[in-house]
Amino acid sequence: MKKTIIALVCGLAAPLAFAQTSTTIVVRGEQGPVSFALGTAANIVDAAGKAVTAPLRSGQRVRVYYTGPTERRTVERVIVEE
């Protein structure tokens, strides 16, 4: 019975652990293309600070604020400049 309860708890918790997906965005900078992990907690706003709900398009000018080392850059905020 104890094994059954543990299996049920793990089965219920697994979808929550894998639900935190992220998308990678690539920004062309002065040193060439740079990729970032765009998590669910990232804020995407315009220059006035208003939330942007439309998908980002290729070619848009953005300013990216991120945390983490080079190999694990995670976006905190994206400001769409256009």
Secondary structure, 3 states (H helix, E strand, C coil): CHHHHHHHHHHHHHHHHHCCCCEEEEEEECCEEEEEEECCCCEEEECCCCECCCCCCCCCCEEEEEECCHHHCEEEEEEECC
